[in-house]
Amino acid sequence: MKPGKRKAFTLIELMLVVLILGALAAIAIPRITGGAFNAGVNACKKNVDIMNTQIELYYSKNGSWPADLGEVTKDPNYFPDGPPECPFETPYVLITANDKYRVSEHKHIDSKEVKTISDRVFNRN
């Protein structure tokens, strides 16, 4: 074999490539998953805004507030594509306090909070 002409990579070169790919993955994966969580939270907030707008429209058309949320969300005149659903499968609730009929925003727990809560419950440090 002629000197200076190789046909394969050395073990060190392969390990260096794997190390670089691992570092890039460690940086990229948390950002991607965090972005997905934030997109879900924003979609949920938008659903709440849309439902509150439709509740106000219901009031202006009927002269009274809906008895429950289903009265508006199941009506195809207000939601022709069906009722909005929380991306995290948390139910929406109609709040009827102080003559305000609104769907309130609710909290969502991301994976970091779940780990923190489970650590507290099981007394892990």
C-alpha positions, 0 to 999 in steps of 0.5 A: 500500500502506498503511503498517504493513501488510506481506505478507512477512517481511524477509530479516533476520527469516528469517535470525534464525529460521534462526540460532535453529533452528540453535542449537537443533539444535546443542544437541539433536542431541548429546544425542539421539545420546548418549542412544541410545548410553547406552541401548544400553550399558545394554541390553547390561549387562542382557543380560549380567546375564540370561545370567549368571542363566540360567547359574546356573540351568543349573548348579542344574538340571544340577549342572554348568556349560555347556560353552559359551554356546550350550548355554544361549542356544540352549535355549528353556527358558532363552531362549524368545525366542532368545538376547540380542544386543548392540545393538552386535553385539559377541559375548558370551563365556563366561569359565571362569576360576577355576571362575567361569562368567560372561559378562563385560561388554565395551566399546563405543566411541561416536562420540567415541572413534572420532574420537579413535582415528582421529585418533591413527591418522592423526596428525591434530591 
